[in-house]
Amino acid sequence: MLINPQRFFNAVFVVLAAVVVLFAQTASVERKPSKAIRDFVVMSGQSLADLQKKLQPSNKVEELIGGEGMQLRVAVQHERNTTPPNAELHDTSDDVYYVVDGTATLILGGSLETPREVEPGEWRGPKIVNGKTVQIAKGDLIVVPRGTPHQRITANQDFTMILIKVYAEPRPAPKP
């Protein structure tokens, strides 16, 4: 097959011209920093202590950040004398706990016994098999990566933590 030199040079010229135009358009678009999607949160030690008192003595959660369209949830959670009926595992979210007050027992790792999916990506099981048991107390920071079985037990304890949950994708709107 013979290539016509004139057609070849015309095709190369058209491609080069398109590249130059595309580069010029891209170069002319000025990038700007993003804007905050929500207000920042500053909580003084005193306001955190006041919130902690408000949550006691029962089992309560106060959401600070979260909701539809968010990839982040921050809550202050108080538990008193709880033994959850199930261990859990999240396919698409990481948990971070910062212990504000009290103690708890965590079972981490291993595998869920007879896991069942209670909603997409959220698994529960009656217990954890071959997990590691650790005691946590005020000032401790725990990171539970997605896919890690975990269970928190506060039997005969008062326990308050800051829960930070990071989702792989923005949270969908609640189902009606």
Beta strands, then each sheet from edge to edge (+ up, - down):
strand 1: 60-65
strand 2: 72-80
strand 3: 87-90
strand 4: 93-108
strand 5: 111-112
strand 6: 116-119
strand 7: 122-125
strand 8: 128-129
strand 9: 132-137
strand 10: 141-144
strand 11: 150-153
strand 12: 158-167
sheet 1: 1+ 2- 12+ 4- 9+
sheet 2: 1+ 2- 12+ 4- 10+
sheet 3: 1+ 2- 12+ 4- 11+
sheet 4: 3+ 7- 6+
sheet 5: 5+ 8-
end
